[in-house]
């Protein structure tokens, strides 16, 4: 562990979270792209709003949880 820094285990939590959230972002962005440009004539609708809101809320919650675990581990 570095002085004043996070342990390797804590950094692993943060890197793992970033990797999975990046993957989730790619999946959601691809869905929106396909919905707006390739498949649907009506564009985005109410269910897409809920997907976007839950993704934003989930990413904030995961970041907060991961940071909390990282500081407890480090």
C-alpha positions as semicolon CSV with decimal commas, in nm:
position;residue;x (nm);y (nm);z (nm)
1;X;0,000;0,000;0,000
2;X;0,127;0,343;-0,088
3;X;0,143;0,602;0,185
4;X;-0,168;0,816;0,165
5;X;-0,309;0,613;-0,121
6;X;-0,536;0,319;-0,173
7;X;-0,438;-0,044;-0,141
8;X;-0,414;-0,271;-0,443
9;X;-0,738;-0,438;-0,337
10;X;-0,917;-0,103;-0,323
11;X;-0,783;-0,009;-0,665
12;X;-0,911;-0,342;-0,795
13;X;-1,261;-0,256;-0,674
14;X;-1,251;0,077;-0,852
15;X;-1,105;-0,063;-1,176
16;X;-1,356;-0,349;-1,180
17;X;-1,643;-0,108;-1,128
18;X;-1,518;0,122;-1,403
19;X;-1,482;-0,169;-1,643
20;X;-1,834;-0,299;-1,580
21;X;-1,992;0,046;-1,592
22;X;-1,812;0,112;-1,920
23;X;-1,956;-0,210;-2,060
24;X;-2,304;-0,114;-1,938
25;X;-2,267;0,229;-2,100
26;X;-2,174;0,071;-2,434
27;X;-2,477;-0,160;-2,418
28;X;-2,719;0,124;-2,332
29;X;-2,568;0,360;-2,589
30;X;-2,590;0,090;-2,857
31;X;-2,953;0,030;-2,769
32;X;-3,034;0,399;-2,799
33;X;-2,843;0,427;-3,126
34;X;-3,027;0,131;-3,276
35;X;-3,357;0,261;-3,148
36;X;-3,314;0,611;-3,288
37;X;-3,131;0,545;-3,614
38;X;-3,185;0,192;-3,733
39;X;-3,506;0,033;-3,621
40;X;-3,781;0,237;-3,472
41;X;-3,979;0,493;-3,666
42;X;-4,116;0,654;-3,353
43;X;-3,777;0,713;-3,191
44;X;-3,739;0,711;-2,816
45;X;-4,039;0,659;-2,592
46;X;-4,126;0,643;-2,220
47;X;-3,949;0,312;-2,157
48;X;-3,627;0,462;-2,289
49;X;-3,659;0,743;-2,036
50;X;-3,678;0,487;-1,755
51;X;-3,374;0,305;-1,892
52;X;-3,175;0,630;-1,899
53;X;-3,285;0,733;-1,549
54;X;-3,207;0,393;-1,402
55;X;-2,867;0,382;-1,572
56;X;-2,772;0,723;-1,433
57;X;-2,899;0,635;-1,086
58;X;-2,733;0,294;-1,097
59;X;-2,398;0,433;-1,206
60;X;-2,402;0,690;-0,925
61;X;-2,498;0,425;-0,672
62;X;-2,231;0,182;-0,793
63;X;-1,962;0,450;-0,779
64;X;-2,061;0,544;-0,425
65;X;-2,070;0,181;-0,310
66;X;-1,740;0,100;-0,478
67;X;-1,572;0,403;-0,323
68;X;-1,703;0,308;0,018
69;X;-1,572;-0,048;-0,017
70;X;-1,240;0,076;-0,146
71;X;-1,180;0,305;0,150
72;X;-1,282;0,031;0,393
73;X;-1,039;-0,210;0,226
74;X;-0,762;0,044;0,201
